[in-house]
Amino acid sequence: MSSSHCFQNPPKLDSAIHVAGTVQQLGGLSSYVTGSPDSKFALILVSDVFGYEAPNLRKLADKVAASGFLVVVPDLLYGDYADLFNPQFDRDSWRKAHEKDKACEDTQPLIADLKSKGVKSIGAAGFCWGGGVVTKLAISSDIQAAVILHPGPISDDEINEVKIPIAILGAEIDHLFPPERLKQVEEKLSSKSEIESFVKLFPGVTHGWTVRYNDDDEATVKSAKEAHQDMLNWFIKHVK
């Protein structure tokens, strides 16, 4: 996570925004939970560096839940979000404190909790930093499908180890995961005949666009909605 794109256009965190879900404890994690508690199909949405309170992320969780999923947005950052307005914020120290391997491990009790409640199939989507976490999950057999939106760094070794259907949605303007890297990953995934993959480049948008858009930017909002629908279609196909 070496690009400033990770930290651009931070959301205004507003816990009072109208949303359909509630904050609950699941698997030891504070989580925004929305959708039918009786659903046998669950989705885990892993936030970017700005955390699980981001309004656009919670609105997306509600939208996806309307298709019949139980959706969980866990606080894998434990309230320690990237704070660009704090002059003492140390990006390097923050990165070291939030390694994706540790975050992946922290999802295990959550997944077990969902299964104990009768969930039969689980998908996970990750945004930037969260994309790295979900890539780790895609290497395991804990979930059934993955979607990575404007990824953080993903190594070739990680791509080679992916075991489940995976979709990667990238931005044209992205120093962290540029189009040429997206193309390389697409080629590696397409050579893995044992799993289904889907890779798509969205023109004219910047890293973070699916959850950090401004409502008055019509073109970006339209592109974000398209990506949201692609994500939902992937999960309907591979999780339900």
RODOFI-345063 format. One line per 10 residues: their letters; for each residue x, y, z of C-alpha. Coordinates in steps of 0.05 Angstrom, whole numbers. Example, Ala and Ser with C-alpha at 12.3 -4.5 7.8 and 13.67 -1.06 7.14 Angstrom:
AS = 246/-90/156  273/-21/143;
***
This chain:
MSSSHCFQNP = 0/0/0  52/50/-23  9/97/-65  -23/161/-42  -85/137/-80  -100/95/-18  -111/157/23  -146/203/-26  -216/230/-16  -229/202/54;
PKLDSAIHVA = -301/191/73  -336/232/126  -353/181/179  -424/191/202  -455/139/247  -522/176/245  -531/166/170  -595/127/153  -579/55/142  -619/-9/149;
GTVQQLGGLS = -571/-51/192  -543/-49/262  -475/-56/295  -467/-124/328  -412/-168/356  -397/-227/311  -337/-272/321  -308/-221/370  -311/-165/319  -355/-103/319;
SYVTGSPDSK = -392/-109/253  -444/-73/213  -496/-126/199  -553/-119/149  -601/-166/113  -642/-226/135  -613/-261/196  -645/-325/168  -608/-323/102  -564/-384/86;
FALILVSDVF = -520/-339/43  -472/-289/74  -425/-236/47  -367/-205/84  -346/-135/60  -276/-115/82  -264/-40/83  -208/2/56  -162/40/103  -218/86/126;
GYEAPNLRKL = -256/31/162  -324/-1/168  -362/63/187  -355/94/118  -426/114/96  -419/91/23  -394/23/46  -453/14/92  -502/37/39  -471/-14/-8;
ADKVAASGFL = -479/-68/44  -553/-51/50  -561/-53/-26  -529/-121/-32  -569/-148/27  -633/-131/-10  -617/-189/-58  -625/-240/-2  -556/-240/31  -537/-231/103;
VVVPDLLYGD = -482/-179/97  -428/-166/149  -379/-109/149  -328/-125/204  -283/-74/238  -218/-110/223  -181/-45/238  -209/-43/309  -226/31/303  -155/50/282;
YADLFNPQFD = -172/81/215  -126/121/171  -132/192/197  -104/241/147  -127/301/188  -82/281/246  -12/311/235  16/255/278  -12/200/234  46/155/213;
RDSWRKAHEK = 28/116/150  86/67/155  71/49/227  -3/42/210  12/-6/154  56/-49/199  1/-51/252  -51/-76/201  -19/-132/162  -67/-169/117;
DKACEDTQPL = -46/-238/144  -68/-218/214  -133/-189/188  -147/-253/150  -135/-293/214  -183/-248/250  -239/-265/202  -237/-339/222  -280/-332/285  -329/-289/245;
IADLKSKGVK = -335/-343/191  -344/-396/245  -398/-353/278  -436/-346/213  -433/-420/200  -458/-434/270  -519/-392/254  -537/-436/194  -500/-399/138  -483/-450/84;
SIGAAGFCWG = -444/-407/34  -401/-345/43  -372/-294/-5  -324/-238/10  -309/-171/-23  -250/-126/-7  -235/-54/-23  -162/-32/-30  -131/-54/36  -190/-101/45;
GGVVTKLAIS = -175/-131/-23  -110/-158/4  -147/-190/62  -198/-222/16  -143/-247/-31  -116/-285/29  -185/-313/43  -189/-335/-30  -127/-378/-19  -164/-416/36;
SDIQAAVILH = -226/-458/31  -264/-415/81  -306/-377/30  -338/-395/-36  -325/-333/-79  -286/-268/-76  -289/-199/-108  -231/-150/-104  -247/-77/-120  -189/-29/-135;
PGPISDDEIN = -139/-75/-104  -80/-60/-60  -16/-99/-76  -28/-172/-95  32/-216/-109  39/-266/-165  46/-321/-113  -21/-301/-83  -55/-302/-150  -25/-370/-165;
EVKIPIAILG = -53/-398/-99  -125/-373/-107  -172/-432/-100  -242/-402/-111  -279/-361/-163  -251/-291/-161  -269/-225/-195  -223/-164/-196  -250/-95/-214  -197/-43/-228;
AEIDHLFPPE = -193/32/-241  -160/62/-302  -126/116/-260  -91/76/-206  -17/82/-187  -25/26/-137  -55/-26/-185  -48/4/-254  -81/-25/-317  -19/-61/-338;
RLKQVEEKLS = -16/-98/-272  -90/-114/-278  -76/-144/-346  -20/-187/-318  -65/-213/-264  -120/-227/-315  -72/-269/-356  -49/-308/-295  -121/-322/-273  -143/-342/-343;
SKSEIESFVK = -89/-395/-344  -120/-426/-281  -172/-469/-316  -194/-500/-249  -225/-435/-224  -271/-384/-256  -247/-312/-258  -271/-244/-282  -227/-183/-291  -254/-115/-313;
LFPGVTHGWT = -223/-46/-322  -266/15/-310  -246/75/-352  -240/146/-326  -242/130/-252  -191/132/-197  -170/81/-144  -223/78/-90  -280/99/-135  -330/46/-114;
VRYNDDDEAT = -335/69/-42  -303/139/-42  -344/172/-96  -376/240/-87  -451/240/-99  -447/300/-144  -398/265/-192  -449/233/-237  -399/195/-282  -363/164/-223;
VKSAKEAHQD = -428/147/-187  -452/112/-251  -387/73/-256  -390/55/-182  -461/28/-190  -438/-14/-249  -382/-43/-207  -431/-57/-150  -476/-94/-198  -417/-135/-225;
MLNWFIKHVK = -399/-153/-153  -471/-173/-137  -477/-214/-201  -414/-252/-183  -440/-269/-114  -508/-289/-139  -474/-337/-187  -423/-367/-140  -451/-360/-69  -526/-370/-76;
***
